[in-house]
Amino acid sequence: LALEKEELVQELASKSSHASHLK
C-alpha cells in the first residue's frame, strides 16, 4: 500500500508541476 501511495503522490506531483508550468 505504501508503494502505491508513493506512486500516486508522485503522479499528482508531476501533474501539479506540469500545470504550474502551463500557467
CHARMM-style PDB file with segment names, atoms N, HN, CA, C and O in Angstrom:
ATOM      1  N   LEU     1       0.846  -1.209   0.000  1.00  0.00      PROA
ATOM      2  CA  LEU     1       0.000   0.000   0.000  1.00  0.00      PROA
ATOM      3  C   LEU     1       0.877   1.254   0.000  1.00  0.00      PROA
ATOM      4  O   LEU     1       0.586   2.227  -0.695  1.00  0.00      PROA
ATOM      5  N   ALA     2       1.950   1.217   0.785  1.00  0.00      PROA
ATOM      6  HN  ALA     2       2.187   0.426   1.350  1.00  0.00      PROA
ATOM      7  CA  ALA     2       2.821   2.398   0.856  1.00  0.00      PROA
ATOM      8  C   ALA     2       3.368   2.728  -0.530  1.00  0.00      PROA
ATOM      9  O   ALA     2       3.385   3.888  -0.942  1.00  0.00      PROA
ATOM     10  N   LEU     3       3.812   1.697  -1.240  1.00  0.00      PROA
ATOM     11  HN  LEU     3       3.798   0.755  -0.906  1.00  0.00      PROA
ATOM     12  CA  LEU     3       4.365   1.933  -2.582  1.00  0.00      PROA
ATOM     13  C   LEU     3       3.308   2.556  -3.481  1.00  0.00      PROA
ATOM     14  O   LEU     3       3.584   3.510  -4.209  1.00  0.00      PROA
ATOM     15  N   GLU     4       2.095   2.011  -3.427  1.00  0.00      PROA
ATOM     16  HN  GLU     4       1.871   1.236  -2.835  1.00  0.00      PROA
ATOM     17  CA  GLU     4       1.016   2.559  -4.269  1.00  0.00      PROA
ATOM     18  C   GLU     4       0.793   4.031  -3.921  1.00  0.00      PROA
ATOM     19  O   GLU     4       0.633   4.871  -4.807  1.00  0.00      PROA
ATOM     20  N   LYS     5       0.784   4.328  -2.638  1.00  0.00      PROA
ATOM     21  HN  LYS     5       0.913   3.646  -1.919  1.00  0.00      PROA
ATOM     22  CA  LYS     5       0.564   5.725  -2.215  1.00  0.00      PROA
ATOM     23  C   LYS     5       1.671   6.606  -2.778  1.00  0.00      PROA
ATOM     24  O   LYS     5       1.414   7.693  -3.295  1.00  0.00      PROA
ATOM     25  N   GLU     6       2.903   6.123  -2.668  1.00  0.00      PROA
ATOM     26  HN  GLU     6       3.112   5.240  -2.248  1.00  0.00      PROA
ATOM     27  CA  GLU     6       4.035   6.923  -3.171  1.00  0.00      PROA
ATOM     28  C   GLU     6       3.864   7.180  -4.661  1.00  0.00      PROA
ATOM     29  O   GLU     6       4.108   8.287  -5.140  1.00  0.00      PROA
ATOM     30  N   GLU     7       3.440   6.145  -5.393  1.00  0.00      PROA
ATOM     31  HN  GLU     7       3.242   5.245  -5.004  1.00  0.00      PROA
ATOM     32  CA  GLU     7       3.251   6.310  -6.836  1.00  0.00      PROA
ATOM     33  C   GLU     7       2.195   7.372  -7.104  1.00  0.00      PROA
ATOM     34  O   GLU     7       2.372   8.229  -7.969  1.00  0.00      PROA
ATOM     35  N   LEU     8       1.094   7.311  -6.359  1.00  0.00      PROA
ATOM     36  HN  LEU     8       0.950   6.614  -5.656  1.00  0.00      PROA
ATOM     37  CA  LEU     8       0.020   8.293  -6.552  1.00  0.00      PROA
ATOM     38  C   LEU     8       0.539   9.698  -6.240  1.00  0.00      PROA
ATOM     39  O   LEU     8       0.257  10.650  -6.967  1.00  0.00      PROA
ATOM     40  N   VAL     9       1.287   9.811  -5.170  1.00  0.00      PROA
ATOM     41  HN  VAL     9       1.517   9.038  -4.580  1.00  0.00      PROA
ATOM     42  CA  VAL     9       1.831  11.132  -4.781  1.00  0.00      PROA
ATOM     43  C   VAL     9       2.731  11.663  -5.887  1.00  0.00      PROA
ATOM     44  O   VAL     9       2.655  12.835  -6.254  1.00  0.00      PROA
ATOM     45  N   GLN    10       3.585  10.787  -6.417  1.00  0.00      PROA
ATOM     46  HN  GLN    10       3.646   9.835  -6.119  1.00  0.00      PROA
ATOM     47  CA  GLN    10       4.496  11.224  -7.481  1.00  0.00      PROA
ATOM     48  C   GLN    10       3.707  11.661  -8.702  1.00  0.00      PROA
ATOM     49  O   GLN    10       4.026  12.663  -9.341  1.00  0.00      PROA
ATOM     50  N   GLU    11       2.660  10.883  -9.018  1.00  0.00      PROA
ATOM     51  HN  GLU    11       2.401  10.068  -8.498  1.00  0.00      PROA
ATOM     52  CA  GLU    11       1.847  11.233 -10.197  1.00  0.00      PROA
ATOM     53  C   GLU    11       1.208  12.609  -9.988  1.00  0.00      PROA
ATOM     54  O   GLU    11       1.239  13.456 -10.881  1.00  0.00      PROA
ATOM     55  N   LEU    12       0.633  12.822  -8.810  1.00  0.00      PROA
ATOM     56  HN  LEU    12       0.608  12.134  -8.085  1.00  0.00      PROA
ATOM     57  CA  LEU    12      -0.019  14.111  -8.539  1.00  0.00      PROA
ATOM     58  C   LEU    12       1.016  15.231  -8.586  1.00  0.00      PROA
ATOM     59  O   LEU    12       0.749  16.313  -9.111  1.00  0.00      PROA
ATOM     60  N   ALA    13       2.188  14.967  -8.040  1.00  0.00      PROA
ATOM     61  HN  ALA    13       2.405  14.089  -7.614  1.00  0.00      PROA
ATOM     62  CA  ALA    13       3.243  15.996  -8.028  1.00  0.00      PROA
ATOM     63  C   ALA    13       3.633  16.347  -9.455  1.00  0.00      PROA
ATOM     64  O   ALA    13       3.793  17.520  -9.792  1.00  0.00      PROA
ATOM     65  N   SER    14       3.786  15.323 -10.293  1.00  0.00      PROA
ATOM     66  HN  SER    14       3.656  14.370 -10.019  1.00  0.00      PROA
ATOM     67  CA  SER    14       4.185  15.579 -11.691  1.00  0.00      PROA
ATOM     68  C   SER    14       3.082  16.370 -12.399  1.00  0.00      PROA
ATOM     69  O   SER    14       3.360  17.316 -13.135  1.00  0.00      PROA
ATOM     70  N   LYS    15       1.830  15.971 -12.169  1.00  0.00      PROA
ATOM     71  HN  LYS    15       1.603  15.202 -11.571  1.00  0.00      PROA
ATOM     72  CA  LYS    15       0.704  16.684 -12.804  1.00  0.00      PROA
ATOM     73  C   LYS    15       0.683  18.141 -12.333  1.00  0.00      PROA
ATOM     74  O   LYS    15       0.514  19.063 -13.131  1.00  0.00      PROA
ATOM     75  N   SER    16       0.857  18.327 -11.036  1.00  0.00      PROA
ATOM     76  HN  SER    16       0.995  17.578 -10.387  1.00  0.00      PROA
ATOM     77  CA  SER    16       0.831  19.688 -10.484  1.00  0.00      PROA
ATOM     78  C   SER    16       1.971  20.501 -11.088  1.00  0.00      PROA
ATOM     79  O   SER    16       1.803  21.675 -11.419  1.00  0.00      PROA
ATOM     80  N   SER    17       3.138  19.860 -11.227  1.00  0.00      PROA
ATOM     81  HN  SER    17       3.274  18.907 -10.958  1.00  0.00      PROA
ATOM     82  CA  SER    17       4.295  20.567 -11.798  1.00  0.00      PROA
ATOM     83  C   SER    17       3.973  21.000 -13.222  1.00  0.00      PROA
ATOM     84  O   SER    17       4.242  22.138 -13.608  1.00  0.00      PROA
ATOM     85  N   HSD    18       3.391  20.079 -14.007  1.00  0.00      PROA
ATOM     86  HN  HSD    18       3.173  19.155 -13.693  1.00  0.00      PROA
ATOM     87  CA  HSD    18       3.045  20.417 -15.394  1.00  0.00      PROA
ATOM     88  C   HSD    18       2.032  21.566 -15.424  1.00  0.00      PROA
ATOM     89  O   HSD    18       2.141  22.486 -16.235  1.00  0.00      PROA
ATOM     90  N   ALA    19       1.062  21.495 -14.539  1.00  0.00      PROA
ATOM     91  HN  ALA    19       0.973  20.747 -13.880  1.00  0.00      PROA
ATOM     92  CA  ALA    19       0.020  22.533 -14.509  1.00  0.00      PROA
ATOM     93  C   ALA    19       0.660  23.889 -14.201  1.00  0.00      PROA
ATOM     94  O   ALA    19       0.333  24.897 -14.828  1.00  0.00      PROA
ATOM     95  N   SER    20       1.569  23.902 -13.235  1.00  0.00      PROA
ATOM     96  HN  SER    20       1.835  23.084 -12.726  1.00  0.00      PROA
ATOM     97  CA  SER    20       2.203  25.178 -12.863  1.00  0.00      PROA
ATOM     98  C   SER    20       3.013  25.710 -14.036  1.00  0.00      PROA
ATOM     99  O   SER    20       3.072  26.919 -14.259  1.00  0.00      PROA
ATOM    100  N   HSD    21       3.640  24.803 -14.789  1.00  0.00      PROA
ATOM    101  HN  HSD    21       3.592  23.821 -14.608  1.00  0.00      PROA
ATOM    102  CA  HSD    21       4.431  25.250 -15.946  1.00  0.00      PROA
ATOM    103  C   HSD    21       3.514  25.828 -17.015  1.00  0.00      PROA
ATOM    104  O   HSD    21       3.843  26.820 -17.666  1.00  0.00      PROA
ATOM    105  N   LEU    22       2.350  25.189 -17.185  1.00  0.00      PROA
ATOM    106  HN  LEU    22       2.083  24.383 -16.656  1.00  0.00      PROA
ATOM    107  CA  LEU    22       1.410  25.671 -18.205  1.00  0.00      PROA
ATOM    108  C   LEU    22       0.927  27.069 -17.825  1.00  0.00      PROA
ATOM    109  O   LEU    22       0.716  27.917 -18.692  1.00  0.00      PROA
ATOM    110  N   LYS    23       0.757  27.300 -16.534  1.00  0.00      PROA
ATOM    111  HN  LYS    23       0.929  26.611 -15.830  1.00  0.00      PROA
ATOM    112  CA  LYS    23       0.299  28.610 -16.078  1.00  0.00      PROA
ATOM    113  C   LYS    23       1.416  29.607 -16.359  1.00  0.00      PROA
ATOM    114  OT1 LYS    23       1.273  30.793 -16.063  1.00  0.00      PROA
TER     115      LYS     23
END
